[in-house]
Amino acid sequence: MYFLYFDPGLGAMLIQAVVAAVAAIVLFSKNLMFKIKSFLGLIKDNDQDLFDDIDVDDSEIEKNTKSDN
């Protein structure tokens, strides 16, 4: 029977590989699920602008530049 020696460098490399594989699987599956949901029409389009509900008057400088054009 052969026993392998795992030094700290190899252990760190294995942990890094496992973490990278998990991150890749999570990111790939998230992108894949988004594509599947958008293909099936399950994603709602959010076309509303974030600042549409803010009512702000134009400043005097903006009013003057609009009237100059």
One Martini backbone bead per residue (centre of mass of N, CA, C, O) as a GRO file, in nm:
protein
   69
    1MET     BB    1   0.098   0.035   0.021
    2TYR     BB    2   0.037   0.379  -0.055
    3PHE     BB    3   0.164   0.680   0.079
    4LEU     BB    4   0.088   1.010   0.097
    5TYR     BB    5   0.231   1.335   0.093
    6PHE     BB    6   0.097   1.622   0.266
    7ASP     BB    7   0.168   1.929   0.228
    8PRO     BB    8   0.085   2.257   0.278
    9GLY     BB    9   0.088   2.335  -0.023
   10LEU     BB   10  -0.110   2.118  -0.123
   11GLY     BB   11  -0.345   2.191   0.063
   12ALA     BB   12  -0.382   2.482  -0.045
   13MET     BB   13  -0.430   2.398  -0.339
   14LEU     BB   14  -0.684   2.228  -0.288
   15ILE     BB   15  -0.855   2.449  -0.159
   16GLN     BB   16  -0.843   2.643  -0.400
   17ALA     BB   17  -0.976   2.450  -0.604
   18VAL     BB   18  -1.246   2.416  -0.455
   19VAL     BB   19  -1.327   2.714  -0.445
   20ALA     BB   20  -1.316   2.764  -0.752
   21ALA     BB   21  -1.526   2.548  -0.831
   22VAL     BB   22  -1.763   2.663  -0.672
   23ALA     BB   23  -1.765   2.944  -0.802
   24ALA     BB   24  -1.807   2.847  -1.094
   25ILE     BB   25  -2.074   2.700  -1.050
   26VAL     BB   26  -2.238   2.939  -0.944
   27LEU     BB   27  -2.196   3.135  -1.186
   28PHE     BB   28  -2.295   2.946  -1.411
   29SER     BB   29  -2.580   2.884  -1.296
   30LYS     BB   30  -2.680   3.175  -1.286
   31ASN     BB   31  -2.657   3.230  -1.589
   32LEU     BB   32  -2.829   2.991  -1.686
   33MET     BB   33  -3.093   3.064  -1.534
   34PHE     BB   34  -3.133   3.338  -1.670
   35LYS     BB   35  -3.159   3.230  -1.960
   36ILE     BB   36  -3.399   3.042  -1.909
   37LYS     BB   37  -3.596   3.254  -1.794
   38SER     BB   38  -3.588   3.447  -2.041
   39PHE     BB   39  -3.688   3.235  -2.248
   40LEU     BB   40  -3.965   3.177  -2.077
   41GLY     BB   41  -4.061   3.461  -1.940
   42LEU     BB   42  -3.990   3.500  -1.608
   43ILE     BB   43  -3.881   3.785  -1.663
   44LYS     BB   44  -3.908   4.101  -1.560
   45ASP     BB   45  -3.935   4.407  -1.689
   46ASN     BB   46  -3.735   4.701  -1.584
   47ASP     BB   47  -3.809   5.009  -1.735
   48GLN     BB   48  -3.792   5.174  -1.499
   49ASP     BB   49  -3.684   5.446  -1.367
   50LEU     BB   50  -3.544   5.529  -1.069
   51PHE     BB   51  -3.603   5.868  -1.111
   52ASP     BB   52  -3.913   5.919  -1.185
   53ASP     BB   53  -4.031   5.998  -0.884
   54ILE     BB   54  -3.860   6.252  -0.905
   55ASP     BB   55  -3.928   6.598  -0.828
   56VAL     BB   56  -3.746   6.827  -1.027
   57ASP     BB   57  -3.641   7.132  -1.071
   58ASP     BB   58  -3.506   7.351  -1.260
   59SER     BB   59  -3.258   7.541  -1.288
   60GLU     BB   60  -3.151   7.844  -1.391
   61ILE     BB   61  -2.929   7.742  -1.579
   62GLU     BB   62  -3.105   7.540  -1.739
   63LYS     BB   63  -3.312   7.747  -1.840
   64ASN     BB   64  -3.109   7.928  -1.995
   65THR     BB   65  -2.995   7.708  -2.192
   66LYS     BB   66  -3.271   7.632  -2.320
   67SER     BB   67  -3.341   7.927  -2.428
   68ASP     BB   68  -3.081   7.960  -2.614
   69ASN     BB   69  -3.156   7.722  -2.823
   0.00000   0.00000   0.00000
